[in-house]
Amino acid sequence: MNLNRRQFTKGLGLILGATVIPIRSSANTRPDFTLRAAQSANSIYKKEKSEVLTNLWTFNKKTPGPTLQFNVGDRAKISLDNKLPQETSIHWHGVRVKNSMDGVVGLTQPGVKKGEQFLYDFEIPDAGTYWYHSHNKAWEQVARGLYGPLIVNGPEDPKVDHDLVLMIDDWQLDGVGQIREQTFGSLHDWAHAGRIGNWVTVNGMPSPSYRLKDNSRVRLRLINAANARVFDLNFTNVKPRTIALDGYPVDPFESPDLTIGPSQRVDVILDLSDKLPEFALQIITRTTPITIARFLLDKSLGQGGGALNEELITPIRPQPPDASSTSLKIPVHMQGGAMGNLKSANLNGIMTPLRDLAQKHRKVWAFNGSVGGYDHMLGTARRGQFVILDIQNDTRWPHAMHLHGHHFWINSRLNPVKDPLSKRDTYLMQPGENAEFRFVADNPGLWLFHCHMLEHHAAGMGAVIEVT
């Protein structure tokens, strides 16, 4: 059913006014996992060899939260138990769930209030590296630690000796190792690059070390959980081969440097010989690289199991359809932010000068001349229709553009990956870049399309695509 603006807003009000139904234990509703969102004190910060407990918001008292492991085709039943002072939810980033399970407060579900529970129940169609995170006031809740990895194993996964998740985050901490709460909602951050931290962790630890077998094949699943930082990474002494982007397989290619935008994932394979004592993962900076994780070959662990010699084979992937007269083309003109050309934009049906947007409404970004929100419809596609998002980044800033509920092919001369069959759910658009996101609209519902620099989304860089 097509919704006009009035119908859409009315339906949105029904979602916002709904209450969360408590979970009743039965054979069909008993969860496989329970994720309890609560305040906890965690050791993510070290100062002069002494550990400091930082007050965070976490799932099950850990950040990252528990690693959720599934196989392709599994049915996931996960209970969210909220003990936080704010409403929250969980979005399963990159997993093509049904719309009612997507976790977007105000669009696909009401917020889960303190003391309430919500059961997420969905099937998992694709193998790959994904993650879960809060999707209510995400610019604050994710920055406080509400996220974790979600791994889906498939029959065509390469054989490896070690399979490690590396969840990379930056935190904005004060001088005593606590979250800088006074900078949440900073208009400067929202109009510029977003909330950039000053302390980096891998799996919630500063500069952890990992011990690996000699003569082993290692799969590293890198996940950027930062609010806004783009990580430019480099491995020392080894040559990683990228095998998947955002969980989707690519023809393996070798590259010493990796760029990972917020919410993106990169899977790499490392083949390690016994002549290599150690290597490191570093952040590339304008001056000296910063080591964020170390890897040591430990002979006491024994030898690898022979995966080292197996050929990496790319699974068969579908060809992208050709555009036709039945395709839907949706233009997306992105404007705003500091040093941009946005003078005014439509907010709630009223053209409003940028100064008023910023000072009175804390909005500084727009799609197609309108401040983004859950009542901003970019377009409506029929189920099965081929859709082309024709996107122009007419701003001075990069944007990690994420589409919920679907994966898309990328057509851009600036795309660093030249594999024409590769797909993503998040693409890092450079300033001035024009790109096409092409996808088959095969998942019905109201789907959010937004920038995953979370402050940009909060300040207006988001809208909805409907699939009927």
LINGIQUI-V810642 format. One line per field, one symbol per residue. phi: phi as a letter, one per 40 degrees, with the letter a starting at -180 (. if undefined). burial: I if it has 16 or more other ideal C-beta (glycine too) atoms within 10 Angstrom, else O. A space follows every 10 residues. Layout:
phi: ???
burial: ???
//
This chain:
phi: .cbcdccccc ccccccccbc cccbcaccbc ccbbbbcaca bbcbbbbfgb cbcbcbbbcf gbbccdccbb bdgcbcbbcc bcbccbcaab bccgccccdc bcgccgbbac cccdgcbacc bacbcbcibb abacbbfddb cccchcaacb bbcbcbcccb cbbbcbcbab bcbccbgbdc ccccgdcccc cbchcbcbab bbfgbcfcbb bbccfbbbbb bcbcccdacc ccbaccgbbc bcbabfgccb cdacacbbbb cdgcbbbbbb bbcccbcaaa bbccbcbcdb cbabbbcbcc cgcccgcdcc ccbcdcbccc cccacccbbb cbbcbhgcgc bccaacbfgb cbcddcdccc bfbbbabfgb ccacbcccib bccgccbbcc bbccbcbcac cbbcgabbcb bacccccccc ccbababccc dgcbabbbac cbbchbbcba ccccccccch caabbcbb
burial: OOIOOOOIOO OIOOIOOOOI OOIOOOOOOO IOIIIIIIOI OIOIIOOOOO OOOIOIIIII OIIIIIOIOI OIOOOIIIII IIOIOIIIII IIIIIIIOIO IIIIIIIIII IIOOOIIIII IIOIOIIIII IIIIIIIIII IIIIIIIIII IIOOOOIIOI IIOIIIIIII IIIOOOIOII OOOIIIOOII IIIIIIIOOI IIIIOIOOOI OIIIIIIIII IIIIIIIIII IOIOIOOIOI OIIIIIIIII OIOOIOOIII IIIIIIIIII IIOOOIOOII IIIOOOOOOO OIIIIOIOOO OOOIOOIIOO OOOIOOOOOI OOOOOOOIOI OIOIIIIOOI OIOOIOIOOO OIOIOOIIOO OOIIIIIIOI IIIIIIIIII IOOOIIIIIO IIIIIOIIII IIIIIIIIII IOOOIOOOIO OIIIIIIIIO OOIOIOIIII IOIIIIIIII IIIIIIIIII IIIIIIIO
//
